Amino acid sequence: MKKKIVIAVCVIAALILLTPIPVRLKDGGTVEYNAILYQVHDVHRINPDINAREPYIEGIIVKILGMTVYDNVGTSVRFPLERVVNK
């Protein structure tokens, strides 16, 4: 009986820690998926450089426990993301 309770508590804790909450940003289409243990940024920003070939900056950033483990957006574009609250 005690083993079943421990397993149930572990499953509930895993669901709470790993369930993402999507947040849409007002920068051209970026979506952030935030959970307690990780963050995934699906970047689709309007390029601030007028003379650039590509009109959008696209890529994915993955952070686990606040440390970036994957980033294919590039290091040249680092400006704060503007958060938008869905109304």
C-alpha positions in Angstrom: 0.0 0.0 0.0 2.8 2.4 0.9 4.6 1.7 -2.4 1.5 2.7 -4.4 1.3 6.0 -2.6 4.9 6.8 -3.2 4.5 5.9 -6.9 1.4 8.1 -7.2 3.2 11.1 -5.5 6.1 10.7 -7.9 3.8 10.6 -10.9 2.0 13.7 -9.8 5.3 15.6 -9.0 6.6 14.7 -12.5 3.5 16.0 -14.1 3.7 19.3 -12.3 7.4 19.7 -13.0 7.3 18.8 -16.7 4.0 20.3 -17.9 4.7 23.3 -20.1 2.7 26.5 -20.2 2.8 28.2 -23.7 3.5 32.0 -23.8 3.1 33.9 -27.0 5.4 36.9 -27.5 4.7 40.0 -29.6 7.9 39.9 -31.7 6.8 38.2 -34.9 5.5 34.9 -33.6 7.9 33.5 -30.9 6.3 31.0 -28.6 7.9 30.1 -25.2 7.0 26.8 -23.5 7.8 27.2 -19.8 7.8 24.4 -17.2 9.5 24.4 -13.8 12.5 22.3 -14.9 12.9 23.5 -18.5 12.1 26.2 -21.1 11.8 25.8 -24.9 11.7 28.9 -27.1 10.4 28.5 -30.6 11.8 31.7 -32.0 10.2 33.5 -35.0 11.2 37.2 -34.6 11.1 40.0 -37.1 14.7 40.8 -38.0 15.8 44.2 -36.7 18.4 44.5 -39.4 16.8 46.2 -42.4 19.5 45.2 -44.8 19.4 41.5 -43.8 18.6 38.8 -46.3 16.0 37.0 -44.1 13.0 39.0 -42.8 12.7 36.7 -39.8 15.0 35.2 -37.3 14.0 31.6 -36.7 15.3 28.7 -34.5 14.9 26.9 -31.2 16.4 27.5 -27.8 16.3 24.8 -25.1 17.1 25.5 -21.5 17.2 22.9 -18.7 17.4 24.2 -15.2 18.3 27.7 -16.6 21.3 26.5 -18.6 21.1 26.7 -22.4 21.7 23.2 -23.8 20.7 23.9 -27.4 20.6 27.1 -29.4 20.4 27.3 -33.2 19.2 30.9 -33.3 22.7 32.4 -33.4 24.6 34.7 -31.0 24.3 37.8 -33.1 20.7 38.6 -32.0 20.2 39.0 -28.3 17.6 41.5 -27.4 15.0 41.2 -24.7 11.8 39.4 -25.6 8.6 41.4 -25.0 6.0 39.4 -23.2 2.4 39.6 -24.1 -0.5 38.6 -21.9 -3.3 37.0 -23.8 -6.5 39.0 -23.3 
